[in-house]
Amino acid sequence: MADTRLIQSRYRLLDLIGRGGMGEVWRARDESLGRLVAVKCLKPMGPQHDKAFTRILRERFRREARVAASLQHRGVTVVHDFGEHEGVLYLVMELLDGHNLSQLLEENQQRPFPVDHVVDIAEQVADALGYTHRQGIVHRDLKPANIMLLTDGTVKICDFGIARLGHDINVTSRLTTTGIAMGTPHYMSPEQIGGKDVDHRSDLYSLGCVLYEIATGVPPFDLADPWAILVGHRDTQPEPPRTHRAELPGFFDRVVLDLLAKAPDERPADASDLRRRITLGRSGEHETLGPSPLPTGIAGAYRTPESAVRRPAPELPPWARNMTSGSQATGSLNRGTGLPGPAAGLTVRWTTATRAATATPPGTDRSTGVPPARPAPTPELLAGLAGRHSSAIDLGRLGRWEEAGDVHRAVAAQRESLLGPDHPDTLASRHEIGLTLSRTGRAADALREFGQVAAGRERTLGPDHPQTLAARQETAHVLGQLGRHFESHQVYAAVLAARERSMGPDHPETLRCRHHLALNLTRLGRPEESWQLARQVADDRARLLGATHPDTLATRYEVAYTLGRLGRWAEALETYQDVARARAATLGPDHPGTLAARYEAGISLGRLGRSAEALELFRTLVADRTRVGGPSDAETLRARHGLGVNLGRMGHWEEAVTEAREVCAIRESTLGPDHPDTVLSRREVAVALGWLGRWAEALVAYRQVAEARGRGLGPDHPETLAARHDEAHCLDRLGRKEESAELFRTLAAQRAQNALPPH
């Protein structure tokens, strides 16, 4: 690889910055975009290695590289690209300016970090893990060498996906025969050691080990014998960190011990729960977190003597026999060669030296062209802004979009003042502002915001950067919200072409774009094309992510929807039922996605004339929706609407009119009299009254529907005309023939006028 120097005619290797058991890391230049990047190359397997295992390993690298490339979070190393060149698999990542925690410990002779830095690192890693775990990704090799501290105070987790390679294959029988090193055992969870199923709580245990080490200077089981270390993780309670370092705050001691619980169920429920505990602890014990110098100048030597007693080793997995404990579980800096140690990660400068010039900043000296000096923000201030940014995202996830928007606007203003309008963090805040505007019905404002973010990211990061494309894709979504479906389709198509060009056809973001393009085709009245594309995306997602992955199920849901639009209700029903079962198993029976699929299955049953089954489904769905969301929740009312419709189909018209009236009343009080859902319920009231022969009451209801639709949709809209047609039918039933005939004539003239071609 060193002789090649140029990969795929795009990435020029400049110098080697890291080497490990699995491959090398190079500083490189992206010739297409003119930026510096890091390129990680997987070491080719020699003929002495098991060919079947090599094939599995390479396929796993590709699959996990795709997943890693889909992660976009301040606390996760950005993956730009991946592929294969002359038999060598490579991964292209952002180039970072900082050191990993293992290096910092060694450079400071294993002295612990200052307390405030330890707590800040814990909070930032918890935030990043919370994001990755929500994406269904478990790191499985979290250790100091895989956590980077940048010079601006940002903490990033490295090697997502790559660290999972060995663990996703049959490690107990394969890895010990291939010569691939397993690494050190200092950070492995008890369930990893025992060969049991591993989930996100294993990462929390590993984080507890990391925090223990950077807070005290030693890992929780600081022994030279790897068997003794493994037994310690499995069977021995660690000493509280404060027994080694009394100045540690009490809340931190409790947090670390909870993370190091032997049973996963006894640890924090998830990384978000961990982050909340840290935040609450900081607010309650802030007096212990005074200012201190940066970690590169850590002061105050502390070294815990080896005091742990070696115990006889019970039975452990066979693969553990070949493990070595390493040197206090830290990496090394080969100062003679200038290369980081085996797992040092990416430790050189992140640069945007090739960014295009932006607008002249206010205050620029026009005679010299020198912009005004901007005060350098402190790491603490940047970290605080990052925390507020993440908190606002959490508010959005809770549906509190207005509050989230207020926080994002405040953070964006401060970031722009400190970092500039085109800094990635400033643009990240503005991107989130756009999302809050979109979610609160301000689509036109959101369109302007996303347009400006996309332009800024194109200047800063390049036109094909994932973040630039993400902003353009949101632009397409908002255009659809505004009813500008053709423009939306054009933007989606352009973004898709860029994603396929820069990321490849199988990248998760490429597939996400194709998914949304399929949805937009339905809006354009092209359901057959929509179905064809959605089916292809579902197949590709199943192949790459698995048949029960949430993204795969989301696309299969859209396949079912397009089948319904095509009148293929039996196929739609079968697909909705499959999606509902899979979501119940993977997301839970009360997950909104599970309940939505059950609702659509009920609609399909009704369309197939299987009203008795539909009625039973809607009865249980109403009960579940009421329990989960409450009686006035919009989805509860949708389920009750479906129940009322099927009561009518079964001939239970008295029950149907009662149900429709109750739903209509709640919708009117919560949504307003002219809301489409309220009008739909009022029409169901009218239908039921008509079937009961109560035509005078039905006439009043139909007139209310026509008036509301006239105000909302216009007097010539097909739905408004349909309501007036029902009104004329009621007049006829009441014996008011002349009025009925006159209204029918008026409607016929309006429809004829609407059918004329525009001049």
N, C-alpha and C positions, 0 to 999 in steps of 0.2 A: 504493500500500500504506500510505503514511503517513497518508492520510486515512481509511482503513478502521478502523484502530486495533484492531479485534476480528476475529480469524480463527476461522472455524468456531464462532462463539459461545463460544469457550473461551480462546484465547490473546490477551490484551490487550497490545498493543505499547506500551512505556513510553518508551524512548528509543533512538536509533540509536547503536550502539557500534562499527560497522565497515562499510566499504563497499569493494567490489572490482570487478573486471571482470565477474565472474559474478553479482553480486548484493549484498545487504545483510545485516547481522547486527543484530538488535534485542534489547535486554533486554526481557523480557515477563513477564507473570504468567499462570500457568495457573489460570484461574478455577475449574476443577473441583476441583483438588487444593490450591489456595492456595499454590503455590510459585513462586519466580522461575525462569525458564528463559531460554535464548537461542533465538531463532528466526532461522534463515537462510532468506532468500527468493531464489530464482533469478530473475534479471532477465528480464523478458519480452523476447522477440525482436521487433524492429520489422519492418515490411513489407519493408525492404531486404534481409532475411536469406533465405537459401535455405530454403523451407518444408519440403522433405524433410529437410534437415539438422536443422531445428528440431524436427521430429517425432521424429527419432532421438534428439536430445539430451534431449528431455523424457522419452522412454521409458527412456533410459539412466539419467536422474536417478532415476526411480521404482525401477528395478531395483536400482541401487546403494544407494539409500536403505534399501531393505529389508535388503540385506546389511549395511550399516553399523549398522542398528538391531539386528542379531543379535549384534554384537560386545559382549561383556561382560568387561572386563578393567580393572584399576586403571589401566593405562597407556594406555587408549583412551578418548576422549571418549564419554560415554554419549549415545546417540540415543534419545529418548523416543517420538517420533511423527514422522510425515510425511504429506503430503497435498497437495491443490490447493485454492486458494480464489480465486474470481473470476479464474481463468486464471493465477494465480501459484503455482508450486510452492514448498513450504516444508518445512523440516526443523526439528524441535524438539529441542534438545540441553540438556545440563546447563550451568549457568552457572558459570564457573570464576573463581577468585580467583588471578590471577597475570599473567605476561607471557610472550609467546613469545620464543624465543631471539634472533630478529632485533631485536626491540625492545630487549632487554637489551644486545645488542652496540652498538646505536646510542646508547642512553642513556649507555653507558660509553665513548663515543667510539671504538668499535671495539677497545677493549682486550680481550685474551683473558680467559677465565674462570679463576678459581683452579683449579689442577690437580685437587684432590680433587673439585671440582664437575664438572669435565669428565668424569672417570672415572665418577662416580656417574650422570651423565646418560647416558653411553654404556651403562652396565649396565642402567638402567631402560628405555631405548629398545630395546635388544636383547631384553629380556624381553617387551616389548609386541609387537615385530615377530615374535618367536617364536610368540606366541599367534596373531596375525592370519595369519601364513603357514600355520600348521597348519589354519586355517579355509579355506585356499585363496584368501586375499585378498592382493593385492599393491597397495601404496599408489601407487607410480609418481610421486609428486610430493613426496617427503620433502625438506624444507628447513627452515632455522631458523624461518621464519614459521609452519610447521605443527607445531612442537613447543613445547608450553607447559610452563613451570616454575611450579608453584603455590607459594603462600606457605608451605605445610607441607613443601615439598621434593619433592612428587610431580611426576613428569614424565609428560605425556600427549601422545599423538599426535592431531592434529586432521585433519579433512577427509578421512577415509577414504571412498572411493567417489566423492565429488565430484571429487577430484583426478584420478580415472581417466577422467572423461568424454571429454575430448578424445582421449586416447590409444587408446580403444577403438573410435574411428571412424577412417575413412581420413584421417589427419592430413595426409598428403603432398599431397592434392589438395583438401581441403575447408577446413581451418582458415584458410589464408591468404586465402581468398575471403570468409570470413564476418565478419572483423573481430574475432574472438575472440582475445585475447592468449594467446600460448603461455607467457608467463612468462620467467623468467631461465634462462640455460643453465648456471649455475654448478654445479648439482647433478645434471645428467643423466648417465646411464651411457653408455659407448661404444655398447652395443647399442641404447639408445634413440635415440642420435644417428644411428646407421646404419640405423634403421628395421627392426631385427631383432626376433625374438621376445624378449619380456621376461618374466622370472620373478622369484622372490623375491630372487635375487642382485642384481638391479638396485637394489632398495631398500637392500641392504647397501652398494653402491657409493655411493649418495646419502648414506647415513649416514656413510660415510667422509669425504665432502666436508664434511658438517656438523661432524663432530668436528674435522676439520682446521681449520675456521674458528674455532670457539669456543676451540680450544686455542692458536691462533697469532694470531688477529685478522683473518686473511685467508683466502679460499677457496683451494684448491690451485692454481687457474689464475686469478690476479687481474689480468685484462686488461680493457680498455675495449671492445675489438672482439669482438663475439659470435662471429664466425667463428674468431678466434684461440682463444677459450675452447673452442669445440667441437673444434677441431683438437687442443688440448692434452689434452682428455679422451680423444680417440681415439688419439693418436699419441705423446704426451709423457709421460715418467715424472715424477711430481711430486717436488719436493724433500722429503726427510724432514722431518717437523714439527720435529724437534730442531735442524735447521739454523737455524730461526727462533727457537726457544725451548729453550735447553739444559736447563732444569730439568724438562722433560717426562720421565717415566720411560721407560726403554728398551722395556718391554713395550708401552706405549701407542704408541710410534713404530712398532713392528712390526705391531701390530693395524691401525693406520690405513693403512699401506702395503699390507697384505694386502687390506684392504677396497677399496683403489683399484687393484687389479690390473685390467688391461685385459680379460683373458679371464674370464668368469664362473666357469669351472672352477678358476681360481687363487685365488678368494676363499674365505673360510670357507664350509663346506658349507651352513650355515644360521645363523639368529640364535641358536639354542641353543648351537651350537658357538662363536659369537662371545662369548656371555655367559660360557661356561666359560673362554675365554681371558682375559677381563677379570678374572674372579674369581680365577683362578690368578695372574695378574699382580699383582693387588692384594696377595695374600697374600705374594708374593715380593718386592715392592718397596714395602712399606707405609711405609718411612721417608720416601718422597718425598711422601706424601699427608697432610701435617699439617693441622691445623685452619685455617680461613680464614673471613672474613665471608661473609654471604649474597651471591649474585650481584648483588642490587640495590645493593650497595655495593662493587663490585669495585674492588680497588686494584692498584697496580703497573702503570703504563702500559707498553704495548708496542705498537709499530706497525711492521710489516714494510714497508720501502720497496718500491716497484714495481721489480722487477729482472728480470722475465721478458722474454725476447727474443721479439718478434713474428715469426712464421714465415709463409711463403706458405701460403695455405689450399688444400689439395687439394679434390677434389670432395666436397661435402656435400649432404644432402637439400635440395630446393628450399624446403621450409617453413622452413628455418633462416635464409633471407635476410631474413625480416621480424622476426627476433628482436632484442631489445635486451638489453644486458648488465645494465641497471639500475645502481643505485648500490651497488657492492660487494656486490650480491646481498642487501641487507638491506632491511627494511621501513622505513617512516618514521612518525613520530608528528606529526600535524598539530596542533601545540599551539595554533594559533589557533582551531581548531574543536573541539578536544577529542576528535577521532575518530582511531582507529588508521588506519594506512595500508592499502593495498589488500588485503594478505593477512594482516593482523594476527591474525585468528582471534578467539577469545573471551577477553576480557581483564578481565572484571569479576568481581564477587564471587559465589562459590557460596554459597548460603544455604539453611538449613533452618529459617528463623525460624518457619515455620508448623507445625512438628512438634507432634504432640499430646503432652501431658504424659505422662511415664513414671513408674514407681514411684519413691517418694522414695529418693534415694541414702542409703546408710549415713552416719551422722555429720551429717545435716542438723539445723540449729538449728530445733527445732520452734516456738520462739517467734517466729521471723522467717521461717521457711520457706526460709532461705538454705542451699543445699547447701555442703558443704565445698569449699574451693579445691582444684582438681586441678592439679598442676604441669604446665606447658606442655611437651609432648614436643618434643625437638629434631628438626629435619629429618633429621639423621643417624640418630637412633634409629628414626624412622618408616620411613626408607628401608631400614634394616637388617631391620626386621620384614617389610616388603614383600618383601625378598629371601628371607627364610626361608619366607614364605608360598609364594612361587613355587617354591622348592626342594622344599617338601613336595608341591606339586602334581605336580612332575616325578617324585617318588618314587612317587606314586600311578599315574602313567602307566606306570611300570616294573613295576607290580604289587606294589610293596612297601607295601601299605596299612597295615600295623601301624606301620611306621616313620613313614609320612606322618601317621597319626593322632596319634602322640606329638608331632611337631613342631607340627601345627595346634593341639593342645591348649595347648602352651606359648605359642604366639604369641597365641592367643585370650585366655589369661589376662592376658598383658602388655598387649594392646590394650584389654581391658576396664578394666584398672587406669588406663591412660593416657587413654583416649578415652571410656570409658563403655560400658555394656552394649548400647546401641542404636545405637552408631556404625556406619555401613555397613561399615567395615573389620573391626570386631569380629564383626559378623554374617556377613561373608564368611568369616572363619575358622571360625565355628561351622557354617556351611553345609558347608564342606569336612570338618569333623569328622563331620557326618552322612553324607557320602558314604563316608568310610572305614569307618564302622560298618556301613553297608549292604553294602559290598563284602567285609566280613569276617564276614558271617553274623549280625550283631547287629541284626536288623531292628527289634526292639522298641525298642532304645536309639536307633536312627536315627530312628524315628518320633517319639519325644519331642524329639529335637534339632531335626528339621525343623519340628515344630509350634511350638517356641519361636522359631526363626529367622523363620518366617512371621509370627508375631505381632509380633515386634520390627520387622520390615521394614514391616509394615502401619502401625504407629505412626509410624515414621520417614519412610517413603517413600510411603505410600498403598497402598490395597488392590489397585490395578491396575498398580503399578509392575512392570517386568519381573523385578526381583530377588525381589519378593514372590511373584509368580506362579511363578518358578522353584522357590522353596522349597515352595510348595503342590504343584507338580507332582511334586517328589521325594517328598512325603508320599504322593501317590497311588501312586507306584511301590513304596514300602516297604509300603503296605497290601497291594498285590498279592503281595509277597514273603511276607507273613504269611498269605496265603490269604484275605484279606478283600476278595474281588474286587468285591463289590457296592459296598462303601464306596469302594474305589479308583475304580470307575466313576463314582460320584457326584462325587468330587473332580475327576477328569479333566474331567467335563462342565462343572463350575463354572469351572474354570480356562480351558477352551476358550472359554466364553461371555465371560469377562473379557478374554481375549486378542483375540478378534474385536472386542469393544467398544472396546478401547483401542489396538489395533495394526492391526486390519483382518484380513480373511480370508486375505490372501496373505503376511502377515509370516512369516518363517522360523520364529519361535517358535510362532506359531499352527499352522503346518503340523507342527511337531514334536509339539505336543500332540495334534493329530488322529492322527498316526502312532501315538503310544502308546495313544490311546483305541482304535484299531483292534486293537492287540495285546491289550488288556484284554478286548475283546469276544470274542476267541477263548477266553480263559480262562473267560469266563462261559458257554461252550458255544453261542456265537452266531456260527458261522463264516461264514454267508452275509452277515450284516451287516458282519462284520469284513472280508470280501473286498471288499464294495462300497465301504466307507470307505477301505481301503488303496489300492484302485485309483484312487479320486478323488485321494487325497493324492499318489500317484505321478505322476499326470497333472499336477497343479498344480506339484509340485516340478520336473518336467521342463520345464514352461513357464517357470518363474521362474528356476531355477538351471541348467538344462541336463540333457539326458538321461543324461549320464555323471557328474553330480555325485554324490559319495558319499552324500549324503542321499537323492537320488532312487533310487539303487541299493539303499539300505537298505530303502526302502519297497517297491520291486519284489521284493526278497527276501521280505518279509512277504506280498506278494500271492501269490507262489509257495507259501509255507507254507499259506496259507488254501485255496488250490486243492487242495493235497494233503489237507487235512482234509475237503474236500468230495468227495474221491475222483476229482478231475479231474487224474489224474497226468500225462497227456500234456501238458496246458497247464502244469502245474507244472514238468515237466522242461524245456520250452522256455524258460520264464522264468528258471529257475535257470541254465541254460546261457548265456543272454544276460547275466545279471548277472555270472557268472564271467568271461566274455570282457571285459566292460566294466571290471570291477575289475582284471583282469590288465593291461589297457592303461593305466588311470589310476592304480592304486595299486601295481601290480607283481604278478608271479605268485606271490610268496611272502607276500603280505599275508594276515593272518588272515581278512579278509573274502572274499578270492578263494578261499582254501582251504575256507572254510565253504560257499560256494556250490557248489564242486565236490563236496563231501561230500553235500550235499542232492541234487545231480543224480544221484549214485550211488544214493541211497535211492530216488529216483523211477524210475530204470532197473530196479531190483529189483522195485518195485511193479508195473511194467508187464510183468514176466516176461522182461525183457531181461538175464538174469543174466550172460551172457558179457561183454556190454559193461560191466555194473556191476563184474564181477570185475576186468577190465582197468583200469577207472578207479580202483578202490580200491587195486590194486597200485601204481600210480604215485603215488597220494595218500599211501599209507603211506611210500613212499620220500621224498617231499617233506616230509611232516610230521616224519619222523625227522631229516632234514637240518636243518630249521628249528628244531624244538623239542626234539629228543632222543628216545630210545626210550621213556622213561617219561612223557613229556608226556601229559596227559589227552586232547588232541586226536589225538595219534598212536595212542593206544589205542582211541579211538572209530573211527578209520579201520581199524585192525586188526580191530575187532569187525565192521565192515561187510564186510571181506574174508572173515572166517570164515563169516558168514551166507551170502554168495554162493558160497563154496566148497561149502557144504552144498546149496544150491539146484542146483548143477551136479553133485551126486552125489559130490563128493570128500570123503567123510565122515571119512576118516582124517586128511587135512590139516585139515579143519574142527575136529575135536576137539583136535588138537595146537595149532592157533591159539587156540582158545577157552581152553584150559587155561593157555597162556602169558600171555594177556591177563588172565585171572582172577587168576593168581598175582601179577602186577605190581600190579594194582588192589588186591588184598587187602593187600599189603605197604605200599602208599602211601596208600590211602584207608580201609582197614579192612574186616573181613569183612562187615559189614552195610550198607556203602554201596550205594546203588541201582545204581551202575555195576558193582560187584563182583558183586552178586546177579544182574544181567542176564547177565554173562559166565558165571556158574555155571549159569544156566539153559541157555545155548547149549551148554555142556559136556554137560548132561543130554540135550538134544535130539539132539546128534550121537551120543551113546552109544546112545540108543534106536534111531536109524536103523541103527546097526551091530549091533543085536540084543543089546547088552550091558546087559540090563535090570536086573541086580542093581546094577551101578555107576550106572546111570541113576537107580534108586530112591534110592540114597544121596544123589545130587546134588539130586534134586527135594525130598527131605526137608530138606536144608540150605537150599534156596531158601525152602520154606514156613516154616521156623523163623525165618529172617532177616526175611522179610516180616511174619511175625506180630509179631516184636519191634518192627519199624520202623513198620508200618502198622496193626497190630491184627489179631486173629484173624478178624474178619469182613470184612476188606477184600477187594474182588473179586480183586485180584492174589494175595492169600494163598490164597483159595479156589481160584483157578485152579491154583496150584502143588500144592495138595493133590489136586485132580482129576487132575493128571498123576501124582502119587504113586499114586493108586488105579488108574490105567491100567497103571502098571508092575507093581503087584501082580497084576493080571489076567493080564498077559503072562507072569509068572513062575508062573502056575498057582495062585496063592494066592487062590482065588475067594471064600472066605468073608470074608477080610480086605478084599478089594476091594469086595465088596457092602456090607459094614458101613460102609466109609468113604464110598461113594457115597450111602448112605442118610443118613449124618450131614451130608454136604454139602448134600443136597437139603433137609433140615430147616433148616439154617442159612440157605440162600438164601430159603426160604419165609418164615422169620422176618424176614430183612432186607427182604423185599418188603412186609411189613405196614405200614400207615400208622402214624405215631407217635400215642400216646394224648394 
